Amino acid sequence: MPSMTPCCGTSVGVIVTDAAGRLLMIERGWYPVGIAPVAGHIADAHTDAAAAVVAEVSEEVGLTVTAHTVVADGFWLPNLCASPPSAIPGHRWTLVTAAVTGELAPDPVETKGARWYTPGQVEVLAGRTLALARGDISDADYAFEPGLEPVWLELLHRAKVRSALSGELTAARRLYTTPPECYWDADRGVEVPAEQAAATLNA
């Protein structure tokens, strides 16, 4: 098996809302399980955050970014992703709001679909994530009916899209720092057990 590439440690999150105040989100196709705005790595495939914004929105939901504004930049969170972690696990984030055009066309591999969510629906999703954090629902129940991707409780709070209590952020952090059982090998299009991925990285 070829060596897997560790995470680049940089991410961009793209907050897109429509005239009715609904938030565009995808259901992620693999770990971390959840529903979230478009996001992706920066340094592994893009020249900078601006290029990543345009590319990730196009790739994940088929829309064209016509303008974007940085709302938070350069902050680090210890959230893990589907790539084996870098030497310091986590990501340095850039958050943007963006205007888009085109017809919604979610990627069938990277996503399990995409749609617009009202603020009330976002609250319901956040509540489900917090129920998982409290142990009120199982991992299997959550996977069957996901809530908000845990790190986005923090990210939407930082972007002032949704307020979160400190206890909620602490609970979310416990979820998004839990390693996955498998990592995603994008080159081969398969999931690789975490122990096997670690062996290839350390070889």
C-alpha positions in Angstrom: 0.0 0.0 0.0 1.4 3.5 -0.9 2.2 5.8 2.0 -0.7 8.0 3.1 -0.3 11.8 3.2 -0.8 13.4 6.6 -3.2 16.3 7.1 -1.8 19.6 6.0 -3.2 21.2 9.2 -5.0 24.1 7.4 -8.7 24.4 6.7 -11.2 26.9 5.2 -14.9 27.0 6.2 -17.4 28.6 3.9 -20.6 30.1 5.3 -23.2 30.6 2.6 -26.7 32.0 3.4 -29.6 32.8 1.1 -32.0 35.8 1.1 -34.2 34.0 3.6 -31.4 33.5 6.1 -31.0 29.8 5.4 -27.6 28.2 5.7 -26.2 26.0 3.0 -24.8 22.7 4.4 -23.8 19.3 3.2 -24.0 15.9 4.9 -20.5 14.7 4.9 -19.6 11.6 2.9 -17.2 10.3 5.5 -15.6 11.1 8.9 -16.3 13.4 10.6 -19.9 12.3 10.6 -22.3 15.3 10.5 -24.0 18.1 8.6 -21.9 21.2 8.0 -21.1 24.1 5.7 -18.6 23.5 2.9 -15.1 23.1 4.2 -11.7 21.7 3.0 -8.0 21.7 3.4 -6.0 24.7 2.1 -2.3 23.9 1.9 -2.5 20.4 0.4 -4.0 21.4 -2.9 -4.5 25.2 -3.1 -2.3 28.2 -3.3 -4.2 30.1 -0.6 -7.4 30.3 1.3 -9.2 32.3 -1.4 -8.4 29.6 -4.0 -9.6 26.9 -1.6 -12.9 28.7 -1.1 -13.7 28.7 -4.8 -12.5 25.2 -5.4 -14.2 23.5 -2.4 -17.6 25.2 -3.1 -17.4 24.1 -6.7 -16.3 20.6 -5.8 -18.7 19.9 -3.0 -21.9 21.6 -4.1 -21.4 22.7 -7.7 -21.8 26.4 -7.1 -19.6 29.3 -8.2 -18.3 31.8 -5.6 -18.8 35.3 -6.8 -17.4 37.1 -3.7 -16.2 36.2 -0.2 -15.3 38.0 3.0 -13.0 36.6 5.7 -14.7 36.7 9.1 -12.1 34.9 11.2 -8.6 33.9 10.3 -5.5 32.1 11.7 -7.1 30.4 14.8 -6.2 26.8 15.6 -8.6 24.1 16.7 -7.6 20.5 17.6 -10.2 19.0 15.4 -9.3 15.7 13.6 -10.3 14.9 10.1 -10.4 11.9 7.7 -6.6 12.4 6.9 -4.0 11.1 9.4 -3.0 14.0 11.6 0.1 16.1 11.2 2.7 16.3 13.9 0.4 18.7 15.8 -3.1 17.3 15.3 -5.7 19.9 14.3 -6.2 22.7 11.9 -5.5 26.4 11.5 -8.8 27.8 10.3 -9.9 30.5 7.9 -13.7 31.2 8.0 -15.4 33.2 5.3 -18.9 34.2 4.2 -19.5 33.8 0.5 -21.9 34.8 -2.2 -22.6 32.1 -4.8 -24.4 31.5 -8.1 -25.5 28.4 -10.0 -27.6 25.3 -9.4 -27.0 23.2 -6.4 -25.3 19.9 -7.4 -23.8 18.1 -4.4 -20.8 15.8 -5.1 -22.0 12.1 -4.7 -18.7 11.0 -3.2 -17.7 13.8 -0.8 -21.3 14.4 0.3 -24.5 12.5 1.0 -26.4 15.5 -0.3 -26.8 19.3 0.4 -29.6 21.7 1.1 -30.5 24.9 2.8 -31.3 24.9 6.5 -33.3 27.4 8.5 -31.9 28.7 11.8 -34.4 26.5 13.6 -33.3 23.5 11.7 -29.6 24.3 12.5 -30.7 24.4 16.2 -32.2 21.0 16.0 -29.0 19.6 14.4 -26.9 21.2 17.1 -29.2 19.7 19.8 -28.7 16.2 18.3 -24.9 16.7 18.4 -25.0 17.7 22.0 -27.2 14.7 22.8 -24.4 12.5 21.4 -21.9 14.3 23.5 -24.1 13.7 26.6 -24.4 10.1 25.8 -28.2 10.4 25.3 -27.9 8.8 21.8 -25.4 6.2 20.5 -22.8 6.6 17.8 -24.9 4.3 15.6 -28.0 6.4 16.2 -26.1 9.6 15.4 -24.6 8.1 12.2 -28.1 7.1 11.0 -29.5 10.6 11.7 -26.5 13.0 12.0 -26.5 16.3 13.7 -24.3 19.3 13.2 -20.6 18.3 12.7 -19.1 18.9 16.1 -16.4 21.4 15.2 -19.1 23.6 13.6 -20.6 24.3 16.9 -17.4 26.2 17.6 -17.0 27.6 14.1 -20.5 29.0 13.8 -20.1 30.5 17.2 -16.8 32.2 16.1 -18.5 33.5 13.0 -21.4 34.8 15.1 -23.9 32.8 13.1 -25.0 30.8 16.1 -24.3 31.4 19.8 -23.0 28.5 22.0 -22.5 28.2 25.7 -19.1 27.3 27.0 -20.3 23.9 28.2 -21.6 23.2 24.7 -18.2 24.1 23.2 -16.4 21.8 25.7 -18.8 19.0 24.9 -18.3 19.5 21.1 -14.5 19.5 21.6 -14.6 16.1 23.2 -16.3 14.8 20.1 -14.1 16.5 17.4 -10.8 15.4 19.1 -11.8 11.7 19.1 -9.8 9.9 16.4 -11.7 8.0 13.7 -11.5 4.2 13.4 -10.5 4.7 9.7 -8.8 7.3 7.6 -9.7 8.2 4.1 -7.1 7.5 1.4 -8.2 10.0 -1.3 -5.7 8.6 -3.9 -7.2 5.1 -3.7 -10.7 6.1 -2.8 -10.9 3.8 0.2 -11.0 3.9 4.0 -7.9 2.6 5.7 -8.0 1.3 9.4 -6.3 3.8 11.7 -3.6 1.3 12.8 -2.8 0.4 9.2 -2.6 4.1 8.3 -0.2 4.8 11.3 2.0 1.9 10.1 2.4 3.3 6.6 3.1 6.8 8.0 5.8 5.5 10.3 7.4 3.1 7.8 
